[in-house]
Amino acid sequence: MTSVAVITVAHGRHDHLRAQHASLARNTRLPDQRVLVAMDDPELLEWSPEAPPAVHALAIDRDPLGLPLAAARNAGADAALRAGAEVLVFLDVDCLVSPGLVQDYVDAVTTEPDLLWCGPVTYLPPPPPEGYPEDLEAWDSPHAARPAPAPGERIRGGDPDLFWSLSFAVHRETWDRIGGFHEEYVGYGGEDTDFSQCAARAGVDLGWTGGARAFHQHHPVQRPPVDHLDDILRNGALFHRRWGRWPMTGWLEAFEEQGLVERRGDGWGVRARAAGTCPA
């Protein structure tokens, strides 16, 4: 049987992580490995849920610039590959999973291992007082900006910029072809789009599989994410150096409207009256 690992990186969000694990425990196919990468969160290293799958936790330190999301995902993949995983499934800590998610990803990856597979994700509203129900089918409403095939359907190809790391799966050989996430990205933003560009450069197309449905648990967010302004400018500049264009332009334009950043030639920088400095 094909060996599959589910990998999650986390800092805080312990309640969301426990809910995610409970949804994995109800899957029609349990992962052979459950890898948890704790970013500057030693409490998670002691977590041992009663329900299977058993958790293998490893630690990664905080970078001086922020949480090392790219490096943490690579560390989780490395641990899973060393243990023999053939299929890597990555889940954001906020994601609950449909009962067939693991099996559907395994089927998609083993059938067409040269693709980078994503599943539809629904952003959930705030939970009712009793919490989210176990059966989330009635809440299913995938994000409108990305392909959302029905269960049992698959779509191949499309814009690499639509990739996101909330929920995706890849064969071990295709992961090696892509080369993992670029670890110079630290903090919020940029590493997903960079990863998809690396995939495209390696000749790896996107695939969307309708049976791997996930549900993003609600949490407060900033729009635009002003708290991540420095990260977005720093990581955006890194992406520009690597690929010749800027990512996250929607956020940058929103910051510009608020007078927080300004265009500088073919780049962006912090306005003099804004706090902090970042490379243009």
Buried (B, 14 or more C-beta within 10 A) or exposed (E): EEBBBBBBBBBBBBEBBEBBBBBBBBBEBBBBBBBBBBBBBEEBEEBEBEEEBEBBBBBBEEBEBBBBBBBBBBBBBBBBBEEEBBBBBBBBBBBBBBBBBBBBBBBBBEEBBBBBBBBBBBBBEEEEEEEBEEEBEEBEEBBEEBBBBEBEEBBEEBEBEBBBBBBBBBBBEBBEBBEBBBBBBBBBBBBBBBBBBBBBEBEBBBBBBBBBBBBBBBEEEEEBBBEBBBBBBBBBBBBBEBBEEBBBEEBBEBBBEEEBBBEEEEBBBBEEEBEEEBBB
